[in-house]
Amino acid sequence: MPKVIVFGSMNMDLSIDAPRVPAAGETLTGSGFITAAGGKGANQAVAAARLGADVRMLAAVGADAFGDELTGGLAEAGVDTVGVRRLSAVTTGVAVILRTAGENRIVLHVGANHALTTEDVASDLRRIGEKHDVLVTPGECDPTATESALRVAHELGLYTIFNPAPARPVPDDLWPCIDLVCLNETECQIMCGVLPKDDATCHAAARRLRELGAGAVVITLGAAGAFGLGANGTPLRVPATPTTVVDTTGAGDTFIGALAAGRVRGLSLAESMHWGAQAAALAVSRLGAQPSIPTAEEVGAFQ
Protein backbone atom coordinates (compact mmCIF):
# COMPACT_ATOMS: atom_id res chain seq x y z
CA MET A 1 0.00 0.00 0.00
CA PRO A 2 1.33 3.50 -0.76
CA LYS A 3 2.30 5.69 2.18
CA VAL A 4 1.21 9.14 3.29
CA ILE A 5 3.88 11.82 3.67
CA VAL A 6 2.94 14.95 5.60
CA PHE A 7 4.96 18.14 5.41
CA GLY A 8 3.48 20.45 7.96
CA SER A 9 3.41 22.16 11.31
CA MET A 10 3.81 20.75 14.81
CA ASN A 11 2.51 22.91 17.67
CA MET A 12 1.79 22.60 21.34
CA ASP A 13 -1.80 23.79 21.87
CA LEU A 14 -2.53 25.77 25.05
CA SER A 15 -6.32 25.82 25.25
CA ILE A 16 -8.82 27.34 27.69
CA ASP A 17 -12.59 27.74 27.78
CA ALA A 18 -14.18 31.15 28.44
CA PRO A 19 -17.81 32.26 28.73
CA ARG A 20 -17.21 34.86 26.01
CA VAL A 21 -14.42 36.72 24.21
CA PRO A 22 -12.91 39.29 26.61
CA ALA A 23 -12.96 42.96 25.68
CA ALA A 24 -9.71 44.88 25.25
CA GLY A 25 -7.96 45.14 28.63
CA GLU A 26 -10.44 42.80 30.31
CA THR A 27 -9.53 39.68 32.29
CA LEU A 28 -12.00 36.80 32.48
CA THR A 29 -11.92 33.66 34.58
CA GLY A 30 -11.66 30.61 32.32
CA SER A 31 -11.86 26.88 32.91
CA GLY A 32 -10.86 23.56 31.41
CA PHE A 33 -7.26 24.54 30.64
CA ILE A 34 -5.43 21.85 28.70
CA THR A 35 -2.16 21.41 26.87
CA ALA A 36 -2.42 19.14 23.86
CA ALA A 37 -0.35 18.19 20.84
CA GLY A 38 -1.47 20.06 17.73
CA GLY A 39 -0.37 21.80 14.55
CA LYS A 40 -2.26 21.17 11.33
CA GLY A 41 0.46 18.98 9.84
CA ALA A 42 0.85 16.85 12.95
CA ASN A 43 -2.94 16.57 13.37
CA GLN A 44 -3.35 15.41 9.78
CA ALA A 45 -0.51 12.90 10.18
CA VAL A 46 -2.03 11.45 13.36
CA ALA A 47 -5.46 11.23 11.72
CA ALA A 48 -4.11 9.37 8.70
CA ALA A 49 -2.10 7.01 10.94
CA ARG A 50 -5.00 6.25 13.30
CA LEU A 51 -7.13 5.54 10.25
CA GLY A 52 -4.66 2.89 9.10
CA ALA A 53 -2.17 4.62 6.78
CA ASP A 54 1.62 4.25 6.82
CA VAL A 55 2.58 7.87 7.62
CA ARG A 56 5.92 9.71 7.50
CA MET A 57 6.22 13.20 9.01
CA LEU A 58 8.47 15.94 7.62
CA ALA A 59 8.67 18.84 10.08
CA ALA A 60 10.80 20.73 12.58
CA VAL A 61 10.52 21.36 16.32
CA GLY A 62 12.73 23.07 18.85
CA ALA A 63 15.20 21.22 21.05
CA ASP A 64 12.88 21.79 24.01
CA ALA A 65 10.31 20.00 26.19
CA PHE A 66 7.44 20.76 23.82
CA GLY A 67 9.45 19.31 20.92
CA ASP A 68 10.12 16.13 22.91
CA GLU A 69 6.44 15.74 23.79
CA LEU A 70 5.15 16.40 20.28
CA THR A 71 7.59 14.02 18.60
CA GLY A 72 6.87 11.31 21.16
CA GLY A 73 3.14 11.73 20.65
CA LEU A 74 3.44 11.29 16.90
CA ALA A 75 5.49 8.13 17.35
CA GLU A 76 2.94 6.78 19.82
CA ALA A 77 0.20 7.34 17.23
CA GLY A 78 2.16 5.28 14.71
CA VAL A 79 3.74 8.09 12.69
CA ASP A 80 7.33 7.66 11.49
CA THR A 81 9.20 10.69 12.90
CA VAL A 82 12.65 10.15 11.36
CA GLY A 83 11.98 13.20 9.18
CA VAL A 84 11.26 15.50 12.15
CA ARG A 85 14.28 17.77 12.69
CA ARG A 86 15.22 18.97 16.21
CA LEU A 87 16.59 22.53 16.01
CA SER A 88 18.35 24.38 18.83
CA ALA A 89 18.16 27.86 17.27
CA VAL A 90 14.33 28.12 17.39
CA THR A 91 11.54 27.09 19.73
CA THR A 92 8.70 24.68 19.04
CA GLY A 93 5.53 26.20 17.58
CA VAL A 94 2.72 27.10 19.99
CA ALA A 95 -0.99 27.77 19.47
CA VAL A 96 -2.93 29.66 22.15
CA ILE A 97 -6.60 28.70 21.81
CA LEU A 98 -9.62 30.42 23.34
CA ARG A 99 -12.74 28.21 23.34
CA THR A 100 -16.08 30.02 23.46
CA ALA A 101 -19.47 28.40 22.78
CA GLY A 102 -17.85 25.49 20.94
CA GLU A 103 -15.85 27.73 18.60
CA ASN A 104 -12.12 28.49 18.65
CA ARG A 105 -10.05 31.66 18.38
CA ILE A 106 -6.35 30.93 17.89
CA VAL A 107 -3.11 32.91 18.16
CA LEU A 108 -0.17 31.09 16.59
CA HIS A 109 3.59 31.28 17.26
CA VAL A 110 5.15 29.58 14.21
CA GLY A 111 8.55 28.87 15.81
CA ALA A 112 10.38 25.98 14.14
CA ASN A 113 7.58 25.47 11.64
CA HIS A 114 9.14 28.07 9.33
CA ALA A 115 12.71 26.81 9.74
CA LEU A 116 12.84 24.19 6.97
CA THR A 117 14.00 25.43 3.57
CA THR A 118 12.95 24.46 0.07
CA GLU A 119 16.16 22.41 -0.18
CA ASP A 120 15.40 20.56 3.07
CA VAL A 121 11.94 19.54 1.94
CA ALA A 122 12.96 18.66 -1.62
CA SER A 123 15.81 16.48 -0.34
CA ASP A 124 13.55 14.62 2.08
CA LEU A 125 10.86 13.99 -0.53
CA ARG A 126 13.36 12.72 -3.09
CA ARG A 127 14.74 10.37 -0.43
CA ILE A 128 11.48 8.81 0.74
CA GLY A 129 8.80 9.65 -1.85
CA GLU A 130 7.66 6.99 -4.32
CA LYS A 131 5.17 7.07 -7.16
CA HIS A 132 1.54 6.77 -5.93
CA ASP A 133 2.40 7.90 -2.40
CA VAL A 134 0.25 10.76 -1.07
CA LEU A 135 1.72 14.09 0.01
CA VAL A 136 -0.38 16.17 2.41
CA THR A 137 0.68 19.73 3.14
CA PRO A 138 -1.20 22.49 4.95
CA GLY A 139 -0.15 26.14 4.86
CA GLU A 140 1.38 26.73 8.30
CA CYS A 141 5.00 26.18 7.21
CA ASP A 142 7.16 28.51 5.15
CA PRO A 143 5.24 29.28 1.92
CA THR A 144 8.18 28.73 -0.41
CA ALA A 145 9.01 25.40 1.25
CA THR A 146 5.35 24.35 0.95
CA GLU A 147 5.32 25.24 -2.74
CA SER A 148 8.55 23.31 -3.23
CA ALA A 149 7.02 20.26 -1.55
CA LEU A 150 4.06 20.31 -3.94
CA ARG A 151 6.24 20.77 -7.01
CA VAL A 152 8.72 18.02 -6.10
CA ALA A 153 5.97 15.60 -5.08
CA HIS A 154 4.17 16.20 -8.38
CA GLU A 155 7.41 15.64 -10.26
CA LEU A 156 7.91 12.32 -8.42
CA GLY A 157 4.40 11.10 -9.24
CA LEU A 158 2.87 11.49 -5.79
CA TYR A 159 -0.81 12.36 -5.32
CA THR A 160 -0.77 15.83 -3.73
CA ILE A 161 -3.33 17.15 -1.23
CA PHE A 162 -3.02 20.86 -0.43
CA ASN A 163 -4.81 22.47 2.52
CA PRO A 164 -4.24 26.25 2.19
CA ALA A 165 -4.70 27.08 5.86
CA PRO A 166 -3.96 29.85 6.51
CA ALA A 167 -4.89 30.84 2.97
CA ARG A 168 -2.64 33.02 0.85
CA PRO A 169 -2.29 33.48 -2.93
CA VAL A 170 -0.05 30.96 -4.70
CA PRO A 171 1.73 31.20 -8.07
CA ASP A 172 -0.45 30.33 -11.06
CA ASP A 173 1.90 27.55 -12.14
CA LEU A 174 1.56 25.79 -8.76
CA TRP A 175 -2.10 24.82 -9.25
CA PRO A 176 -1.41 22.04 -11.80
CA CYS A 177 0.83 20.41 -9.16
CA ILE A 178 -2.19 20.04 -6.82
CA ASP A 179 -4.27 16.89 -7.29
CA LEU A 180 -6.73 17.78 -4.51
CA VAL A 181 -7.25 21.08 -2.74
CA CYS A 182 -9.23 20.90 0.51
CA LEU A 183 -10.25 24.17 2.18
CA ASN A 184 -13.00 25.82 4.21
CA GLU A 185 -15.34 28.65 3.20
CA THR A 186 -13.09 31.54 4.23
CA GLU A 187 -9.99 29.97 2.69
CA CYS A 188 -11.95 29.27 -0.48
CA GLN A 189 -12.92 32.92 -0.89
CA ILE A 190 -9.30 34.01 -0.45
CA MET A 191 -7.97 31.42 -2.92
CA CYS A 192 -10.50 31.88 -5.73
CA GLY A 193 -12.65 34.94 -4.97
CA VAL A 194 -15.91 33.02 -4.42
CA LEU A 195 -17.52 32.60 -0.98
CA PRO A 196 -19.31 29.24 -0.89
CA LYS A 197 -22.65 29.75 0.90
CA ASP A 198 -24.86 27.12 -0.77
CA ASP A 199 -24.58 24.36 -3.37
CA ALA A 200 -24.61 26.82 -6.27
CA THR A 201 -21.78 28.97 -4.92
CA CYS A 202 -19.87 25.87 -3.77
CA HIS A 203 -20.06 24.53 -7.31
CA ALA A 204 -18.97 27.89 -8.75
CA ALA A 205 -16.00 28.09 -6.36
CA ALA A 206 -14.95 24.50 -7.05
CA ARG A 207 -15.17 25.05 -10.82
CA ARG A 208 -13.00 28.16 -10.45
CA LEU A 209 -10.36 26.24 -8.48
CA ARG A 210 -10.34 23.52 -11.14
CA GLU A 211 -10.00 26.20 -13.85
CA LEU A 212 -6.91 27.44 -12.00
CA GLY A 213 -5.45 23.94 -12.40
CA ALA A 214 -6.39 21.90 -9.32
CA GLY A 215 -7.37 18.31 -10.11
CA ALA A 216 -10.18 17.94 -7.55
CA VAL A 217 -11.72 20.17 -4.89
CA VAL A 218 -13.27 19.58 -1.46
CA ILE A 219 -14.83 22.48 0.45
CA THR A 220 -15.53 21.84 4.14
CA LEU A 221 -18.62 23.63 5.46
CA GLY A 222 -18.62 22.91 9.19
CA ALA A 223 -22.05 21.84 10.40
CA ALA A 224 -23.27 21.87 6.78
CA GLY A 225 -20.92 19.03 5.78
CA ALA A 226 -18.69 19.17 2.71
CA PHE A 227 -18.94 19.78 -1.04
CA GLY A 228 -16.62 18.16 -3.55
CA LEU A 229 -15.89 18.33 -7.24
CA GLY A 230 -14.04 15.30 -8.56
CA ALA A 231 -11.31 15.34 -11.18
CA ASN A 232 -13.95 14.17 -13.67
CA GLY A 233 -16.17 17.15 -12.83
CA THR A 234 -18.71 15.17 -10.81
CA PRO A 235 -20.17 17.18 -7.90
CA LEU A 236 -20.26 15.46 -4.49
CA ARG A 237 -22.31 16.48 -1.44
CA VAL A 238 -21.69 14.94 1.98
CA PRO A 239 -23.73 15.99 5.03
CA ALA A 240 -22.15 16.40 8.44
CA THR A 241 -22.60 13.40 10.72
CA PRO A 242 -24.84 14.36 13.68
CA THR A 243 -22.96 14.64 16.97
CA THR A 244 -22.66 16.66 20.18
CA VAL A 245 -20.05 19.39 19.69
CA VAL A 246 -17.56 19.78 22.53
CA ASP A 247 -14.49 21.26 20.75
CA THR A 248 -14.01 21.87 17.02
CA THR A 249 -10.19 21.96 17.26
CA GLY A 250 -8.70 19.51 14.77
CA ALA A 251 -11.98 18.58 13.04
CA GLY A 252 -10.85 19.79 9.62
CA ASP A 253 -7.47 18.13 10.06
CA THR A 254 -9.16 14.84 10.95
CA PHE A 255 -11.23 15.13 7.77
CA ILE A 256 -8.12 15.75 5.65
CA GLY A 257 -6.27 12.87 7.29
CA ALA A 258 -9.21 10.66 6.30
CA LEU A 259 -9.00 11.88 2.70
CA ALA A 260 -5.33 10.87 2.59
CA ALA A 261 -5.87 7.53 4.32
CA GLY A 262 -8.82 6.81 2.05
CA ARG A 263 -6.73 7.55 -1.02
CA VAL A 264 -4.00 5.04 -0.12
CA ARG A 265 -6.69 2.47 0.76
CA GLY A 266 -8.16 2.82 -2.74
CA LEU A 267 -11.39 4.55 -1.71
CA SER A 268 -13.11 6.95 -4.08
CA LEU A 269 -13.19 10.66 -3.22
CA ALA A 270 -16.86 10.36 -2.25
CA GLU A 271 -16.15 7.39 0.02
CA SER A 272 -13.23 9.20 1.63
CA MET A 273 -15.39 12.29 2.22
CA HIS A 274 -18.08 10.22 3.98
CA TRP A 275 -15.40 8.51 6.08
CA GLY A 276 -13.90 11.89 6.91
CA ALA A 277 -17.28 13.30 7.98
CA GLN A 278 -17.75 10.43 10.41
CA ALA A 279 -14.21 10.76 11.78
CA ALA A 280 -14.62 14.53 12.20
CA ALA A 281 -17.94 14.03 14.03
CA LEU A 282 -16.18 11.84 16.57
CA ALA A 283 -13.33 14.37 16.88
CA VAL A 284 -15.60 17.33 17.70
CA SER A 285 -17.36 15.31 20.40
CA ARG A 286 -14.07 15.25 22.36
CA LEU A 287 -11.70 17.84 23.78
CA GLY A 288 -8.35 18.74 22.19
CA ALA A 289 -6.79 18.34 18.76
CA GLN A 290 -4.78 15.11 18.53
CA PRO A 291 -6.36 13.53 21.63
CA SER A 292 -9.77 13.74 19.93
CA ILE A 293 -8.80 12.01 16.67
CA PRO A 294 -10.47 8.57 16.36
CA THR A 295 -9.12 5.28 15.11
CA ALA A 296 -10.51 3.39 12.12
CA GLU A 297 -12.16 0.95 14.51
CA GLU A 298 -13.92 3.76 16.35
CA VAL A 299 -15.17 5.26 13.09
CA GLY A 300 -16.40 1.83 11.98
CA ALA A 301 -18.34 1.38 15.22
CA PHE A 302 -19.77 4.90 14.91
CA GLN A 303 -21.36 4.29 11.50
DRENDO-1510 file (C-alpha; in Angstrom, 1 decimal, always signed):
<recs>
REC; n; res; u; v; w
REC; 1; MET; +0.0; +0.0; +0.0 .
REC; 2; PRO; +1.3; +3.5; -0.8 .
REC; 3; LYS; +2.3; +5.7; +2.2 .
REC; 4; VAL; +1.2; +9.1; +3.3 .
REC; 5; ILE; +3.9; +11.8; +3.7 .
REC; 6; VAL; +2.9; +14.9; +5.6 .
REC; 7; PHE; +5.0; +18.1; +5.4 .
REC; 8; GLY; +3.5; +20.5; +8.0 .
REC; 9; SER; +3.4; +22.2; +11.3 .
REC; 10; MET; +3.8; +20.8; +14.8 .
REC; 11; ASN; +2.5; +22.9; +17.7 .
REC; 12; MET; +1.8; +22.6; +21.3 .
REC; 13; ASP; -1.8; +23.8; +21.9 .
REC; 14; LEU; -2.5; +25.8; +25.1 .
REC; 15; SER; -6.3; +25.8; +25.3 .
REC; 16; ILE; -8.8; +27.3; +27.7 .
REC; 17; ASP; -12.6; +27.7; +27.8 .
REC; 18; ALA; -14.2; +31.2; +28.4 .
REC; 19; PRO; -17.8; +32.3; +28.7 .
REC; 20; ARG; -17.2; +34.9; +26.0 .
REC; 21; VAL; -14.4; +36.7; +24.2 .
REC; 22; PRO; -12.9; +39.3; +26.6 .
REC; 23; ALA; -13.0; +43.0; +25.7 .
REC; 24; ALA; -9.7; +44.9; +25.3 .
REC; 25; GLY; -8.0; +45.1; +28.6 .
REC; 26; GLU; -10.4; +42.8; +30.3 .
REC; 27; THR; -9.5; +39.7; +32.3 .
REC; 28; LEU; -12.0; +36.8; +32.5 .
REC; 29; THR; -11.9; +33.7; +34.6 .
REC; 30; GLY; -11.7; +30.6; +32.3 .
REC; 31; SER; -11.9; +26.9; +32.9 .
REC; 32; GLY; -10.9; +23.6; +31.4 .
REC; 33; PHE; -7.3; +24.5; +30.6 .
REC; 34; ILE; -5.4; +21.8; +28.7 .
REC; 35; THR; -2.2; +21.4; +26.9 .
REC; 36; ALA; -2.4; +19.1; +23.9 .
REC; 37; ALA; -0.4; +18.2; +20.8 .
REC; 38; GLY; -1.5; +20.1; +17.7 .
REC; 39; GLY; -0.4; +21.8; +14.5 .
REC; 40; LYS; -2.3; +21.2; +11.3 .
REC; 41; GLY; +0.5; +19.0; +9.8 .
REC; 42; ALA; +0.8; +16.8; +12.9 .
REC; 43; ASN; -2.9; +16.6; +13.4 .
REC; 44; GLN; -3.3; +15.4; +9.8 .
REC; 45; ALA; -0.5; +12.9; +10.2 .
REC; 46; VAL; -2.0; +11.4; +13.4 .
REC; 47; ALA; -5.5; +11.2; +11.7 .
REC; 48; ALA; -4.1; +9.4; +8.7 .
REC; 49; ALA; -2.1; +7.0; +10.9 .
REC; 50; ARG; -5.0; +6.3; +13.3 .
REC; 51; LEU; -7.1; +5.5; +10.2 .
REC; 52; GLY; -4.7; +2.9; +9.1 .
REC; 53; ALA; -2.2; +4.6; +6.8 .
REC; 54; ASP; +1.6; +4.3; +6.8 .
REC; 55; VAL; +2.6; +7.9; +7.6 .
REC; 56; ARG; +5.9; +9.7; +7.5 .
REC; 57; MET; +6.2; +13.2; +9.0 .
REC; 58; LEU; +8.5; +15.9; +7.6 .
REC; 59; ALA; +8.7; +18.8; +10.1 .
REC; 60; ALA; +10.8; +20.7; +12.6 .
REC; 61; VAL; +10.5; +21.4; +16.3 .
REC; 62; GLY; +12.7; +23.1; +18.9 .
REC; 63; ALA; +15.2; +21.2; +21.1 .
REC; 64; ASP; +12.9; +21.8; +24.0 .
REC; 65; ALA; +10.3; +20.0; +26.2 .
REC; 66; PHE; +7.4; +20.8; +23.8 .
REC; 67; GLY; +9.4; +19.3; +20.9 .
REC; 68; ASP; +10.1; +16.1; +22.9 .
REC; 69; GLU; +6.4; +15.7; +23.8 .
REC; 70; LEU; +5.2; +16.4; +20.3 .
REC; 71; THR; +7.6; +14.0; +18.6 .
REC; 72; GLY; +6.9; +11.3; +21.2 .
REC; 73; GLY; +3.1; +11.7; +20.7 .
REC; 74; LEU; +3.4; +11.3; +16.9 .
REC; 75; ALA; +5.5; +8.1; +17.3 .
REC; 76; GLU; +2.9; +6.8; +19.8 .
REC; 77; ALA; +0.2; +7.3; +17.2 .
REC; 78; GLY; +2.2; +5.3; +14.7 .
REC; 79; VAL; +3.7; +8.1; +12.7 .
REC; 80; ASP; +7.3; +7.7; +11.5 .
REC; 81; THR; +9.2; +10.7; +12.9 .
REC; 82; VAL; +12.6; +10.1; +11.4 .
REC; 83; GLY; +12.0; +13.2; +9.2 .
REC; 84; VAL; +11.3; +15.5; +12.2 .
REC; 85; ARG; +14.3; +17.8; +12.7 .
REC; 86; ARG; +15.2; +19.0; +16.2 .
REC; 87; LEU; +16.6; +22.5; +16.0 .
REC; 88; SER; +18.4; +24.4; +18.8 .
REC; 89; ALA; +18.2; +27.9; +17.3 .
REC; 90; VAL; +14.3; +28.1; +17.4 .
REC; 91; THR; +11.5; +27.1; +19.7 .
REC; 92; THR; +8.7; +24.7; +19.0 .
REC; 93; GLY; +5.5; +26.2; +17.6 .
REC; 94; VAL; +2.7; +27.1; +20.0 .
REC; 95; ALA; -1.0; +27.8; +19.5 .
REC; 96; VAL; -2.9; +29.7; +22.2 .
REC; 97; ILE; -6.6; +28.7; +21.8 .
REC; 98; LEU; -9.6; +30.4; +23.3 .
REC; 99; ARG; -12.7; +28.2; +23.3 .
REC; 100; THR; -16.1; +30.0; +23.5 .
REC; 101; ALA; -19.5; +28.4; +22.8 .
REC; 102; GLY; -17.9; +25.5; +20.9 .
REC; 103; GLU; -15.8; +27.7; +18.6 .
REC; 104; ASN; -12.1; +28.5; +18.6 .
REC; 105; ARG; -10.1; +31.7; +18.4 .
REC; 106; ILE; -6.4; +30.9; +17.9 .
REC; 107; VAL; -3.1; +32.9; +18.2 .
REC; 108; LEU; -0.2; +31.1; +16.6 .
REC; 109; HIS; +3.6; +31.3; +17.3 .
REC; 110; VAL; +5.2; +29.6; +14.2 .
REC; 111; GLY; +8.5; +28.9; +15.8 .
REC; 112; ALA; +10.4; +26.0; +14.1 .
REC; 113; ASN; +7.6; +25.5; +11.6 .
REC; 114; HIS; +9.1; +28.1; +9.3 .
REC; 115; ALA; +12.7; +26.8; +9.7 .
REC; 116; LEU; +12.8; +24.2; +7.0 .
REC; 117; THR; +14.0; +25.4; +3.6 .
REC; 118; THR; +12.9; +24.5; +0.1 .
REC; 119; GLU; +16.2; +22.4; -0.2 .
REC; 120; ASP; +15.4; +20.6; +3.1 .
REC; 121; VAL; +11.9; +19.5; +1.9 .
REC; 122; ALA; +13.0; +18.7; -1.6 .
REC; 123; SER; +15.8; +16.5; -0.3 .
REC; 124; ASP; +13.5; +14.6; +2.1 .
REC; 125; LEU; +10.9; +14.0; -0.5 .
REC; 126; ARG; +13.4; +12.7; -3.1 .
REC; 127; ARG; +14.7; +10.4; -0.4 .
REC; 128; ILE; +11.5; +8.8; +0.7 .
REC; 129; GLY; +8.8; +9.6; -1.8 .
REC; 130; GLU; +7.7; +7.0; -4.3 .
REC; 131; LYS; +5.2; +7.1; -7.2 .
REC; 132; HIS; +1.5; +6.8; -5.9 .
REC; 133; ASP; +2.4; +7.9; -2.4 .
REC; 134; VAL; +0.3; +10.8; -1.1 .
REC; 135; LEU; +1.7; +14.1; +0.0 .
REC; 136; VAL; -0.4; +16.2; +2.4 .
REC; 137; THR; +0.7; +19.7; +3.1 .
REC; 138; PRO; -1.2; +22.5; +4.9 .
REC; 139; GLY; -0.2; +26.1; +4.9 .
REC; 140; GLU; +1.4; +26.7; +8.3 .
REC; 141; CYS; +5.0; +26.2; +7.2 .
REC; 142; ASP; +7.2; +28.5; +5.1 .
REC; 143; PRO; +5.2; +29.3; +1.9 .
REC; 144; THR; +8.2; +28.7; -0.4 .
REC; 145; ALA; +9.0; +25.4; +1.2 .
REC; 146; THR; +5.3; +24.3; +0.9 .
REC; 147; GLU; +5.3; +25.2; -2.7 .
REC; 148; SER; +8.5; +23.3; -3.2 .
REC; 149; ALA; +7.0; +20.3; -1.5 .
REC; 150; LEU; +4.1; +20.3; -3.9 .
REC; 151; ARG; +6.2; +20.8; -7.0 .
REC; 152; VAL; +8.7; +18.0; -6.1 .
REC; 153; ALA; +6.0; +15.6; -5.1 .
REC; 154; HIS; +4.2; +16.2; -8.4 .
REC; 155; GLU; +7.4; +15.6; -10.3 .
REC; 156; LEU; +7.9; +12.3; -8.4 .
REC; 157; GLY; +4.4; +11.1; -9.2 .
REC; 158; LEU; +2.9; +11.5; -5.8 .
REC; 159; TYR; -0.8; +12.4; -5.3 .
REC; 160; THR; -0.8; +15.8; -3.7 .
REC; 161; ILE; -3.3; +17.1; -1.2 .
REC; 162; PHE; -3.0; +20.9; -0.4 .
REC; 163; ASN; -4.8; +22.5; +2.5 .
REC; 164; PRO; -4.2; +26.3; +2.2 .
REC; 165; ALA; -4.7; +27.1; +5.9 .
REC; 166; PRO; -4.0; +29.9; +6.5 .
REC; 167; ALA; -4.9; +30.8; +3.0 .
REC; 168; ARG; -2.6; +33.0; +0.8 .
REC; 169; PRO; -2.3; +33.5; -2.9 .
REC; 170; VAL; +0.0; +31.0; -4.7 .
REC; 171; PRO; +1.7; +31.2; -8.1 .
REC; 172; ASP; -0.4; +30.3; -11.1 .
REC; 173; ASP; +1.9; +27.5; -12.1 .
REC; 174; LEU; +1.6; +25.8; -8.8 .
REC; 175; TRP; -2.1; +24.8; -9.3 .
REC; 176; PRO; -1.4; +22.0; -11.8 .
REC; 177; CYS; +0.8; +20.4; -9.2 .
REC; 178; ILE; -2.2; +20.0; -6.8 .
REC; 179; ASP; -4.3; +16.9; -7.3 .
REC; 180; LEU; -6.7; +17.8; -4.5 .
REC; 181; VAL; -7.3; +21.1; -2.7 .
REC; 182; CYS; -9.2; +20.9; +0.5 .
REC; 183; LEU; -10.2; +24.2; +2.2 .
REC; 184; ASN; -13.0; +25.8; +4.2 .
REC; 185; GLU; -15.3; +28.6; +3.2 .
REC; 186; THR; -13.1; +31.5; +4.2 .
REC; 187; GLU; -10.0; +30.0; +2.7 .
REC; 188; CYS; -12.0; +29.3; -0.5 .
REC; 189; GLN; -12.9; +32.9; -0.9 .
REC; 190; ILE; -9.3; +34.0; -0.5 .
REC; 191; MET; -8.0; +31.4; -2.9 .
REC; 192; CYS; -10.5; +31.9; -5.7 .
REC; 193; GLY; -12.6; +34.9; -5.0 .
REC; 194; VAL; -15.9; +33.0; -4.4 .
REC; 195; LEU; -17.5; +32.6; -1.0 .
REC; 196; PRO; -19.3; +29.2; -0.9 .
REC; 197; LYS; -22.6; +29.7; +0.9 .
REC; 198; ASP; -24.9; +27.1; -0.8 .
REC; 199; ASP; -24.6; +24.4; -3.4 .
REC; 200; ALA; -24.6; +26.8; -6.3 .
REC; 201; THR; -21.8; +29.0; -4.9 .
REC; 202; CYS; -19.9; +25.9; -3.8 .
REC; 203; HIS; -20.1; +24.5; -7.3 .
REC; 204; ALA; -19.0; +27.9; -8.7 .
REC; 205; ALA; -16.0; +28.1; -6.4 .
REC; 206; ALA; -15.0; +24.5; -7.1 .
REC; 207; ARG; -15.2; +25.1; -10.8 .
REC; 208; ARG; -13.0; +28.2; -10.5 .
REC; 209; LEU; -10.4; +26.2; -8.5 .
REC; 210; ARG; -10.3; +23.5; -11.1 .
REC; 211; GLU; -10.0; +26.2; -13.8 .
REC; 212; LEU; -6.9; +27.4; -12.0 .
REC; 213; GLY; -5.4; +23.9; -12.4 .
REC; 214; ALA; -6.4; +21.9; -9.3 .
REC; 215; GLY; -7.4; +18.3; -10.1 .
REC; 216; ALA; -10.2; +17.9; -7.6 .
REC; 217; VAL; -11.7; +20.2; -4.9 .
REC; 218; VAL; -13.3; +19.6; -1.5 .
REC; 219; ILE; -14.8; +22.5; +0.5 .
REC; 220; THR; -15.5; +21.8; +4.1 .
REC; 221; LEU; -18.6; +23.6; +5.5 .
REC; 222; GLY; -18.6; +22.9; +9.2 .
REC; 223; ALA; -22.0; +21.8; +10.4 .
REC; 224; ALA; -23.3; +21.9; +6.8 .
REC; 225; GLY; -20.9; +19.0; +5.8 .
REC; 226; ALA; -18.7; +19.2; +2.7 .
REC; 227; PHE; -18.9; +19.8; -1.0 .
REC; 228; GLY; -16.6; +18.2; -3.5 .
REC; 229; LEU; -15.9; +18.3; -7.2 .
REC; 230; GLY; -14.0; +15.3; -8.6 .
REC; 231; ALA; -11.3; +15.3; -11.2 .
REC; 232; ASN; -13.9; +14.2; -13.7 .
REC; 233; GLY; -16.2; +17.1; -12.8 .
REC; 234; THR; -18.7; +15.2; -10.8 .
REC; 235; PRO; -20.2; +17.2; -7.9 .
REC; 236; LEU; -20.3; +15.5; -4.5 .
REC; 237; ARG; -22.3; +16.5; -1.4 .
REC; 238; VAL; -21.7; +14.9; +2.0 .
REC; 239; PRO; -23.7; +16.0; +5.0 .
REC; 240; ALA; -22.1; +16.4; +8.4 .
REC; 241; THR; -22.6; +13.4; +10.7 .
REC; 242; PRO; -24.8; +14.4; +13.7 .
REC; 243; THR; -23.0; +14.6; +17.0 .
REC; 244; THR; -22.7; +16.7; +20.2 .
REC; 245; VAL; -20.1; +19.4; +19.7 .
REC; 246; VAL; -17.6; +19.8; +22.5 .
REC; 247; ASP; -14.5; +21.3; +20.7 .
REC; 248; THR; -14.0; +21.9; +17.0 .
REC; 249; THR; -10.2; +22.0; +17.3 .
REC; 250; GLY; -8.7; +19.5; +14.8 .
REC; 251; ALA; -12.0; +18.6; +13.0 .
REC; 252; GLY; -10.9; +19.8; +9.6 .
REC; 253; ASP; -7.5; +18.1; +10.1 .
REC; 254; THR; -9.2; +14.8; +11.0 .
REC; 255; PHE; -11.2; +15.1; +7.8 .
REC; 256; ILE; -8.1; +15.8; +5.6 .
REC; 257; GLY; -6.3; +12.9; +7.3 .
REC; 258; ALA; -9.2; +10.7; +6.3 .
REC; 259; LEU; -9.0; +11.9; +2.7 .
REC; 260; ALA; -5.3; +10.9; +2.6 .
REC; 261; ALA; -5.9; +7.5; +4.3 .
REC; 262; GLY; -8.8; +6.8; +2.1 .
REC; 263; ARG; -6.7; +7.6; -1.0 .
REC; 264; VAL; -4.0; +5.0; -0.1 .
REC; 265; ARG; -6.7; +2.5; +0.8 .
REC; 266; GLY; -8.2; +2.8; -2.7 .
REC; 267; LEU; -11.4; +4.6; -1.7 .
REC; 268; SER; -13.1; +7.0; -4.1 .
REC; 269; LEU; -13.2; +10.7; -3.2 .
REC; 270; ALA; -16.9; +10.4; -2.3 .
REC; 271; GLU; -16.2; +7.4; +0.0 .
REC; 272; SER; -13.2; +9.2; +1.6 .
REC; 273; MET; -15.4; +12.3; +2.2 .
REC; 274; HIS; -18.1; +10.2; +4.0 .
REC; 275; TRP; -15.4; +8.5; +6.1 .
REC; 276; GLY; -13.9; +11.9; +6.9 .
REC; 277; ALA; -17.3; +13.3; +8.0 .
REC; 278; GLN; -17.7; +10.4; +10.4 .
REC; 279; ALA; -14.2; +10.8; +11.8 .
REC; 280; ALA; -14.6; +14.5; +12.2 .
REC; 281; ALA; -17.9; +14.0; +14.0 .
REC; 282; LEU; -16.2; +11.8; +16.6 .
REC; 283; ALA; -13.3; +14.4; +16.9 .
REC; 284; VAL; -15.6; +17.3; +17.7 .
REC; 285; SER; -17.4; +15.3; +20.4 .
REC; 286; ARG; -14.1; +15.2; +22.4 .
REC; 287; LEU; -11.7; +17.8; +23.8 .
REC; 288; GLY; -8.4; +18.7; +22.2 .
REC; 289; ALA; -6.8; +18.3; +18.8 .
REC; 290; GLN; -4.8; +15.1; +18.5 .
REC; 291; PRO; -6.4; +13.5; +21.6 .
REC; 292; SER; -9.8; +13.7; +19.9 .
REC; 293; ILE; -8.8; +12.0; +16.7 .
REC; 294; PRO; -10.5; +8.6; +16.4 .
REC; 295; THR; -9.1; +5.3; +15.1 .
REC; 296; ALA; -10.5; +3.4; +12.1 .
REC; 297; GLU; -12.2; +0.9; +14.5 .
REC; 298; GLU; -13.9; +3.8; +16.3 .
REC; 299; VAL; -15.2; +5.3; +13.1 .
REC; 300; GLY; -16.4; +1.8; +12.0 .
REC; 301; ALA; -18.3; +1.4; +15.2 .
REC; 302; PHE; -19.8; +4.9; +14.9 .
REC; 303; GLN; -21.4; +4.3; +11.5 .
</recs>
